[in-house]
Structure formats: C-alpha cells, structure tokens
Amino acid sequence: MKISKRLETIAKLIPSHSKVIDVGCDHALLDIYLSQEKECECIATDINQNALDQARYNILRSHVETITIVNTDGLEGIDVSDRDIIVISGMGTATIEHILEGKKLSNRMIIGTQTDFEDLRRYVISLGYYIQDEKYVEEKGKSYIIIDFVRGKREYQEEDYRFGPILKKNLAFLLKEEEKTINIIEKIPAGDIDLEAKQEFLKELENLKNRL
Ligand SMILES: C[S@@+](CC[C@H](N)C(=O)[O-])C[C@H]1O[C@@H](n2cnc3c(N)ncnc32)[C@H](O)[C@@H]1O
C-alpha cells in the first residue's frame, strides 16, 4: 500500500508488532499500512464521524482486522498502557497540548507538526520526555517535522528547544528554515517589533550551519 512520504516517515519509526494509538487518524491510512506492513495492532481515534466513516470503509476494503476505531476527543476514554506508541500527526501544537494535558500517556509518542516546533518540544519535554529522534520531511511544497519522544530526562540547551537537538545538525532543515525566515523578513515593515526577533533567528540558523 502506498502512503505519503510524511506518513511513511512515521511508520519507519514504529517497530513491527507494536500497539499503536493513532490520535486523529482521519482516513486511517497510517493504521492500515502499519497493520499490513508491520503487523501492528492499532486504535484509530478521531473526533470527526465523517472521517471515521471513511476510515471504516478503507479498513473494510483492506481486509485488515487489527484496527479498532474510536470516536473521541484525543485520548478521552482510551486505555493507554506504557508500552503503547501514541501517534499524533497533522494537528497544531495547541490541539496536541489539549490532547495530552492531564492524560495517562505511554512511554513513547511520535508527534508530527508543521508549526510551533519550539512550543511543542518545550511542552512535551515538560511532561517528562526526551527527544530520541527527529525527522524533517518536505512534501508537496510543505515542510513537516516528526519528533520521536521517549519518557526520560536529558539536558537541553535553548537551541535544542528552538531548532531541535537532532534537526539543528540537519542541513536540509536549516536551509529550509533559512529560506522561510528570509521570506518572512522581506514582508515585515521596517521598525516592526517582530523584525529584530526574526533577524536574530536567522543569525542563529547561520551559526548552526557554520558549525556543520
Ligand atoms: C489533518 S488530519 C491528519 C490526519 C492524519 N493523522 C495524518 O497525519 O495524515 C487531522 C485529523 O485530526 C482530527 N482531530 C482534530 N482534533 C482532534 C481531537 N481533539 N481528537 C481527535 N481527533 C482530532 C481531525 O478530525 C482530522 O481527521
């Protein structure tokens, strides 16, 4: 089965025979792929019944029997064990925080997002996780990051929160961030308070690049 590069990147991080809780599964393509290719058992949740109807149709068509569909807000009512792998992808950081806030979580969470990477890292690390891996994916002109969080503690510097302890050494990521930041700076009027912060960010990116 063919899935997007972004979902494939998530799937590659998940070992065969895992139990996966895919929050915001939408059409359940990741769950079907994981069931077929890696013999995973999946709980596919979504808050939107239309998405779940399509998910159910896709699952039936694929003849997989190891996916349970649940209509819920995030992890509400889901029995999470330490060994499960929670996947959250395709949502903003505020929604991700809402989903994780005050919940029983597993030892490993793979979270993909498009924006507010720094806030996401700070929040999940504050819940008692460290970053085991980070992937950067470009697809159809958009860039995504996927962070593999594991329960435990590591010491992080400011630049690790801002750019990622692993992504700060990834040239493709740094170049893309540089391009995006230059584009933003070009649109900020002179004297605007955001300008200085963006210029500082650009300088930090250049320093990281020079260290490679
Ligand atoms: C952009 S889609 C991403 C689908 C898939 N996870 C992916 O990465 O391709 C976001 C999905 O999250 C669902 N969603 C948004 N907020 C949610 C919440 N609080 N709980 C469960 N699902 C949610 C939406 O209904 C939608 O199906």
The ligand as an SDF file (V2000), in Angstrom:
LIG
                    3D

 27 29  0  0  0  0  0  0  0  0999 V2000
   -5.0760   16.9010    9.0400 C   0  0  0  0  0  0  0  0  0  0  0  0
   -5.8330   15.4600    9.6560 S   0  0  0  0  0  0  0  0  0  0  0  0
   -4.4020   14.4390    9.8970 C   0  0  0  0  0  0  0  0  0  0  0  0
   -4.6970   13.0010    9.6500 C   0  0  0  0  0  0  0  0  0  0  0  0
   -3.5280   12.0490    9.9080 C   0  0  0  0  0  0  0  0  0  0  0  0
   -3.2120   11.9480   11.3100 N   0  0  0  0  0  0  0  0  0  0  0  0
   -2.3050   12.4920    9.1250 C   0  0  0  0  0  0  0  0  0  0  0  0
   -1.3010   12.8690    9.7300 O   0  0  0  0  0  0  0  0  0  0  0  0
   -2.3510   12.4580    7.8820 O   0  0  0  0  0  0  0  0  0  0  0  0
   -6.2790   15.8730   11.3110 C   0  0  0  0  0  0  0  0  0  0  0  0
   -7.3000   14.9210   11.9110 C   0  0  0  0  0  0  0  0  0  0  0  0
   -7.3310   15.1240   13.3190 O   0  0  0  0  0  0  0  0  0  0  0  0
   -8.6700   15.0860   13.7550 C   0  0  0  0  0  0  0  0  0  0  0  0
   -8.7440   15.7890   15.0410 N   0  0  0  0  0  0  0  0  0  0  0  0
   -8.6390   17.1320   15.2730 C   0  0  0  0  0  0  0  0  0  0  0  0
   -8.7410   17.3890   16.5840 N   0  0  0  0  0  0  0  0  0  0  0  0
   -8.9150   16.1850   17.2090 C   0  0  0  0  0  0  0  0  0  0  0  0
   -9.0950   15.7820   18.5560 C   0  0  0  0  0  0  0  0  0  0  0  0
   -9.1170   16.6840   19.5540 N   0  0  0  0  0  0  0  0  0  0  0  0
   -9.2290   14.4770   18.8100 N   0  0  0  0  0  0  0  0  0  0  0  0
   -9.2250   13.5600   17.8170 C   0  0  0  0  0  0  0  0  0  0  0  0
   -9.0680   13.8760   16.5190 N   0  0  0  0  0  0  0  0  0  0  0  0
   -8.9060   15.1670   16.2170 C   0  0  0  0  0  0  0  0  0  0  0  0
   -9.4420   15.7170   12.6150 C   0  0  0  0  0  0  0  0  0  0  0  0
  -10.8070   15.3510   12.6510 O   0  0  0  0  0  0  0  0  0  0  0  0
   -8.6960   15.1640   11.3930 C   0  0  0  0  0  0  0  0  0  0  0  0
   -9.2600   13.9530   10.9410 O   0  0  0  0  0  0  0  0  0  0  0  0
  1  2  1  0
  2  3  1  0
  2 10  1  0
  3  4  1  0
  4  5  1  0
  5  6  1  0
  5  7  1  0
  7  8  2  0
  7  9  1  0
 10 11  1  0
 11 12  1  0
 11 26  1  0
 12 13  1  0
 13 14  1  0
 13 24  1  0
 14 15  1  0
 14 23  1  0
 15 16  2  0
 16 17  1  0
 17 18  1  0
 17 23  2  0
 18 19  1  0
 18 20  2  0
 20 21  1  0
 21 22  2  0
 22 23  1  0
 24 25  1  0
 24 26  1  0
 26 27  1  0
M  CHG  2   2   1   9  -1
M  END
$$$$
